[in-house]
Structures are given as structure tokens and as C-alpha cells.
Amino acid sequence: LQEANGTPQAPKKIQYAVIPIKGVMTTEDSWCDYGALSIASMLQEAYNDTSISEIILEVNSGGGESMAGYIIQNAINDRNKPVKAYCHMVGSAAYNAVCSCDGIYLSNPASEAGSVGSYYSINKQAVKWYKETFDEIYAKQSTEKNDAIRAYFAGNKQPLFDKATEGAQTFIDTVHKYRPQVSNKIDAGKMFNANEALENGLVDGILTNIN
């Protein structure tokens, strides 16, 4: 590079901030991993640091709490500099978190991406113990409080099924909004291998180096 007067100028270095997203996605910090609120705070710190040119989210997560994904996604949408995702595995809530990034890349051919969907996992033994141990008494006005889980306790799975379906559709619509190139094949919730994820528009490439 040269200035206008012809004096050589050293090229500017790109300074990266690398922020990890790993393990089960949670809103709060766990014993081993940062929660979504902490990651959102790290992103804001990186936005405010003028020495940082680009942010890389290093992701190794198959998902977790849907709320955690949306918290990180909202923080990414506030960016004032490029934010890219470099992923070993990125599924479900983790993919929702990064789907609006400036680029999504997998680290190797064995990496996976996808699981765009929603479900509930309920411990039936815990439900049995709870029903035998606790008695719930609701206020007269509170006919719809905890309605889905109350229905489940009564043997009706439909309300939880409806909530899962609604959540999945919101997730699917969000991915298509931020990545209009994705195939409709992703809507069924499949986890794709690296080449399939690339073919179906979930990722932008397979890179062996984070930089």
C-alpha cells in the first residue's frame, strides 16, 4: 500500500476476537460453559473495542434452550463489524444463534449442521413422582396457567405438541429469513453432514483453519 505522496504504508492487520459457543446451550452460565447472556456481553465488548476488526464465534454445540439461541442471535444483529461462525458442530439452538452471521463455516468434512426443529423431552418417572408427591391448587382465575403441562399431566399431549410445532415454525421462518438460500429440506429438522449442509445452504464453506 502507498499513501498519496508515494510513501510506502504497512498493510493493516485484521484483529480477531474469538468467542466460544460450546456444550449445551443455556441462558445462564453453567459449571463448564458460558451461557447466552455472557456470550451476548462478550459480543458487545468486542463491538466497543476499536482494535478488533472482526469477530469469530467458534461453535461446538448440538443445541439446547431455544431462548439461548435467540439471545445470541439478537446480540449478533446489533453488530457494527463482521461476525462469522466457525463450527465443529452447530445444531438446533446453536444454529439459530448464528444463522444471521456474515458467514457460517464448518471446520472439517465430519462436522455437522442443522437440526432446525423443536421438541420436548419429559422424564416420565419424574412426572410420576411429582404427581404422587405434590398437590397443585390453582386460583379460580388461573384456568390457563401452565395449561400445556397440566394437560400433559392429565394424559393430553396435544398442547405441548402444538407449542413444539409453533416453536419449530418460528425457527424455520427465522432461518429462511436470514439465509434465503437454504433448501426447504432443512425444515424437517435433519442434522446434515458437512457436504450436505453446504449443498442445502446451511453453511458457506468448509475451512480447516479458523482464520
Disulfide bonds with the S-S distance in Angstrom:
none
